[in-house]
Amino acid sequence: MATEGREVILASGSPRRRELLANLGVPFRVVVSGEAEDSPERDPERLAGELAALKARAVARANPGAVIIAADTVVAADSDLLGKPGDEAENRAFVRRLSGRTHQVYTGVTVLSGGQEFGGVERTDVTFRDLTDGEIAHYARTGEGLDKAGGYGIQGVGMALVARVDGDYSNVVGFPLALVIRLLRGAGVAVWGE
């Protein structure tokens, strides 16, 4: 199913997702879904997939005929889900919780095209090094983690928190490129001209 002439819409306001999609050579415009990011689902993998699909479907309703791509990232530490911290104090608590431990980052991606839905979820394990109280406080003061699941951004100052990444690094940024490329091509969208 070729999508020639069909508009591609990224259903996300994330500047990181915009930059990564642009790097794939896919022309697109951004439409933020406005869909509430809550669900009773507690399994992080299912939750990430569900929220991505909800965002994609919300944007598709207002943009019939377009190819929609949406993503949602969920961070899990043991059985707890760590969303976006509400303030600096909660950001400190999140980073303290992750210090010296391994947690999981799940990003669900959904592509809607021609009435068909293509989706998947990527998982990456991230291990933080042991952090001092001063390092935790300093990072939280930067404000970088306030708009990010888990309370940190691996592509910025937060990379200094991380000792090890097992899996797709771009997944931790919030847009797992191998999965995104596979889903877009499956929906007939050319990536890097192919």
C-alpha positions, 0 to 999 in steps of 0.5 A: 500500500503506497502512501504517495501523496498522503500526508504523514502526521506525527501525533506528538509535541515532543521535540525529540520525536520531531527531530528523530523523524525528520532525520529519517527523511520523512516529510511530516507535520505535527498535530498533538492529540490532546488525548489524556495520558491515563489508563487503568492499565498497570503493565508497562508494555501494554500501557505504552502500546495502548497510549500510543494507539489512543493518541494515533486514533484521536489524531486520525479522527480529525485527519482522515486519509493521512498516515498517523504516527504516535508514540508513548514512553513508559518507565518502570522501576520494579512494579512502579510506573514513573511518569513525568514528575510534577515538580523538582521534589518529585524529580529528585525522588524519581532519580533517587529511586533509579540511582544504582539500579536497572529500570525499564523503558518501554515505548509504544509506537502506532502507525495508522494508514488506510484504515490499518493499524500497525504497532509495536513496543520496544523495551530497553533496560537502563542502569543508573550509576550510584548517585550522590545526594548532591548529584541528584539535587543538581540534576533535578534543579536543571529542570530537564527531567520535568517533561520526561517519563522517569524524570530524566532525559538521556540525550541531555544532562541526564546521560551523566546519570547512566552507567549502561544501556541494554537495548535501543538507545533511541527508545530511551529518547522516546522514539525507537528508530528500528521499530519506527522504520519497520512500522512506517515501511510496513504502512508504505511510507518511504524512509530515507527515500526507500 
